Amino acid sequence: MNVSEKALQLLGLAMRAGKIVTGEELAVREIQGRRAHLVILSEDASSNTAKKITDKCKFFNVEWHVFCSREQLGHAIGKEARVVLAITDAGFAKKLSEYLNEYNRR
């Protein structure tokens, strides 16, 4: 099993645990409330959405990664296509961060 598959499986587990918030506005609210530990943005997000999310993450010092397509992210969490995911649990965020950093080093 490769790193991206592990990350997607962990996203599904985090969703079932209720530790993921999806959607641009809800993710921004979690970032501003300092409840988001990690934000994942799809590779095919619009430039406006990407700028808004990355600016918020930089301002509030929240780690963020660009990973997979919106369809893959949605499928991983058992929903339709999703562009932004905010992880609200520190443990899930730490492990996902390890996987995504390894994925991005390739």
Backbone hydrogen bonds in HBPLUS format (Angstrom, degrees):
<---DONOR---> <-ACCEPTOR-->    atom                        ^
c    i                          cat <-CA-CA->   ^        H-A-AA   ^      H-
h    n   atom  resd res      DA  || num        DHA   H-A  angle D-A-AA Bond
n    s   type  num  typ     dist DA aas  dist angle  dist       angle   num
A0006-LYS N   A0002-ASN O   3.10 MM   4  6.43 155.5  2.16 150.3 157.6     1
A0007-ALA N   A0003-VAL O   2.94 MM   4  6.20 158.6  1.98 151.6 157.2     2
A0008-LEU N   A0004-SER O   2.97 MM   4  6.17 160.1  2.01 147.0 152.1     3
A0009-GLN N   A0005-GLU O   2.93 MM   4  6.13 154.9  2.00 146.9 153.7     4
A0010-LEU N   A0006-LYS O   2.92 MM   4  6.15 154.5  1.99 147.0 154.3     5
A0011-LEU N   A0007-ALA O   2.95 MM   4  6.22 145.0  2.07 144.4 154.2     6
A0012-GLY N   A0008-LEU O   3.15 MM   4  6.46 152.0  2.23 142.5 148.9     7
A0013-LEU N   A0009-GLN O   3.06 MM   4  6.40 154.6  2.12 146.8 153.5     8
A0014-ALA N   A0010-LEU O   2.89 MM   4  6.11 158.4  1.94 148.0 153.9     9
A0015-MET N   A0011-LEU O   2.91 MM   4  6.12 150.5  2.00 146.3 154.4    10
A0016-ARG N   A0012-GLY O   3.03 MM   4  6.30 160.6  2.07 148.4 152.8    11
A0017-ALA N   A0013-LEU O   3.01 MM   4  6.25 136.6  2.20 139.3 151.6    12
A0019-LYS N   A0014-ALA O   2.93 MM   5  5.29 171.5  1.94 158.3 155.6    13
A0018-GLY N   A0015-MET O   2.93 MM   3  5.02 153.8  2.00 103.1 111.6    14
A0088-THR N   A0019-LYS O   2.83 MM  69  5.19 169.8  1.84 146.6 150.2    15
A0021-VAL N   A0086-ALA O   2.88 MM  65  5.10 159.2  1.93 146.4 153.5    16
A0086-ALA N   A0021-VAL O   2.80 MM  65  5.10 162.1  1.84 155.3 160.8    17
A0023-GLY N   A0084-VAL O   3.13 MM  61  5.33 152.1  2.21 146.7 146.9    18
A0027-ALA N   A0023-GLY O   2.95 MM   4  5.93 153.8  2.02 147.7 155.8    19
A0028-VAL N   A0024-GLU O   2.93 MM   4  6.15 159.1  1.97 152.5 158.2    20
A0029-ARG N   A0025-GLU O   3.03 MM   4  6.26 155.4  2.09 145.2 151.8    21
A0030-GLU N   A0026-LEU O   3.03 MM   4  6.30 152.5  2.11 144.4 151.3    22
A0031-ILE N   A0027-ALA O   2.87 MM   4  6.15 154.9  1.93 151.6 158.9    23
A0032-GLN N   A0028-VAL O   2.88 MM   4  6.08 169.3  1.89 155.3 157.7    24
A0033-GLY N   A0029-ARG O   2.94 MM   4  6.03 144.5  2.07 138.9 149.0    25
A0035-ARG N   A0030-GLU O   2.89 MM   5  5.13 157.2  1.95 160.0 159.7    26
A0036-ALA N   A0030-GLU O   3.27 MM   6  5.26 139.4  2.45 119.1 114.4    27
A0034-ARG N   A0031-ILE O   3.04 MM   3  5.07 157.5  2.10 105.1 110.9    28
A0037-HIS N   A0087-ILE O   2.79 MM  50  5.79 170.2  1.80 170.4 172.7    29
A0087-ILE N   A0038-LEU O   2.76 MM  49  5.17 170.5  1.77 163.1 165.9    30
A0039-VAL N   A0063-GLU O   2.96 MM  24  6.39 148.5  2.06 145.4 155.5    31
A0065-HIS N   A0039-VAL O   2.94 MM  26  6.47 147.1  2.05 155.4 166.0    32
A0040-ILE N   A0085-LEU O   2.78 MM  45  5.09 163.3  1.80 152.7 158.6    33
A0085-LEU N   A0040-ILE O   2.88 MM  45  5.09 156.3  1.93 149.9 156.1    34
A0041-LEU N   A0065-HIS O   2.85 MM  24  6.16 165.8  1.87 162.3 167.0    35
A0067-PHE N   A0041-LEU O   2.93 MM  26  6.23 152.9  2.01 153.0 161.7    36
A0042-SER N   A0083-VAL O   2.86 MM  41  5.03 153.6  1.93 150.6 154.3    37
A0045-ALA N   A0042-SER O   3.33 MM   3  5.45 152.4  2.41 114.6 111.5    38
A0043-GLU N   A0068-CYS O   2.67 MM  25  5.63 175.9  1.68 167.7 169.2    39
A0050-ALA N   A0046-SER O   2.90 MM   4  6.11 169.4  1.92 158.3 161.7    40
A0051-LYS N   A0047-SER O   2.94 MM   4  6.02 160.3  1.98 143.3 148.7    41
A0052-LYS N   A0048-ASN O   2.99 MM   4  6.14 165.3  2.01 149.1 153.4    42
A0053-ILE N   A0049-THR O   2.95 MM   4  6.10 172.3  1.96 158.7 160.4    43
A0054-THR N   A0050-ALA O   2.91 MM   4  5.95 167.4  1.93 150.7 155.0    44
A0055-ASP N   A0051-LYS O   2.90 MM   4  5.85 158.4  1.94 146.9 153.3    45
A0056-LYS N   A0052-LYS O   3.10 MM   4  6.26 159.9  2.15 143.9 149.3    46
A0057-CYS N   A0053-ILE O   2.91 MM   4  6.14 161.4  1.94 152.2 157.8    47
A0058-LYS N   A0054-THR O   2.89 MM   4  6.05 159.8  1.93 148.8 154.0    48
A0059-PHE N   A0055-ASP O   2.96 MM   4  6.13 164.7  1.99 149.9 154.2    49
A0060-PHE N   A0056-LYS O   2.93 MM   4  6.06 164.5  1.96 153.9 157.7    50
A0061-ASN N   A0057-CYS O   2.82 MM   4  5.55 101.1  2.45 134.9 150.4    51
A0062-VAL N   A0057-CYS O   2.79 MM   5  4.65 163.2  1.81 135.4 141.2    52
A0061-ASN N   A0058-LYS O   3.32 MM   3  4.97 159.2  2.36  95.8 101.4    53
A0073-LEU N   A0069-SER O   3.03 MM   4  6.34 162.5  2.07 155.0 159.5    54
A0074-GLY N   A0070-ARG O   3.00 MM   4  6.09 162.1  2.04 143.4 148.7    55
A0082-ARG N   A0070-ARG O   3.08 MM  12  4.91 154.9  2.14 129.8 125.5    56
A0075-HIS N   A0071-GLU O   2.88 MM   4  6.01 160.9  1.91 147.9 153.5    57
A0076-ALA N   A0072-GLN O   2.96 MM   4  6.08 154.6  2.02 145.0 151.7    58
A0077-ILE N   A0073-LEU O   3.29 MM   4  6.58 142.3  2.44 143.5 151.7    59
A0079-LYS N   A0074-GLY O   2.81 MM   5  4.81 163.6  1.83 150.4 146.4    60
A0078-GLY N   A0075-HIS O   3.17 MM   3  5.00 158.1  2.22  99.5 106.1    61
A0093-ALA N   A0089-ASP O   2.98 MM   4  6.07 160.0  2.02 150.4 157.0    62
A0094-LYS N   A0090-ALA O   2.91 MM   4  6.03 153.2  1.98 145.2 151.6    63
A0095-LYS N   A0091-GLY O   3.22 MM   4  6.47 168.9  2.23 153.3 154.8    64
A0096-LEU N   A0092-PHE O   2.91 MM   4  6.03 165.8  1.93 154.7 159.4    65
A0097-SER N   A0093-ALA O   2.86 MM   4  5.88 152.0  1.94 142.7 150.8    66
A0098-GLU N   A0094-LYS O   3.09 MM   4  6.40 151.2  2.17 144.2 151.2    67
A0099-TYR N   A0095-LYS O   3.06 MM   4  6.41 164.0  2.08 152.7 155.9    68
A0100-LEU N   A0096-LEU O   2.80 MM   4  6.00 167.0  1.82 156.8 160.6    69
A0101-ASN N   A0097-SER O   2.85 MM   4  5.91 154.3  1.92 146.5 153.4    70
A0102-GLU N   A0098-GLU O   3.05 MM   4  6.21 157.4  2.10 146.4 152.6    71
A0103-TYR N   A0099-TYR O   2.86 MM   4  6.09 154.5  1.93 146.9 154.8    72
A0104-ASN N   A0100-LEU O   2.91 MM   4  6.05 154.6  1.98 143.9 149.9    73
A0105-ARG N   A0101-ASN O   3.11 MM   4  6.26 130.7  2.36 137.4 149.1    74
A0105-ARG N   A0102-GLU O   3.28 MM   3  5.23 136.1  2.48  94.1 105.8    75
A0106-ARG N   A0103-TYR O   3.39 MM   3  5.79 155.9  2.46 106.0 112.5    76
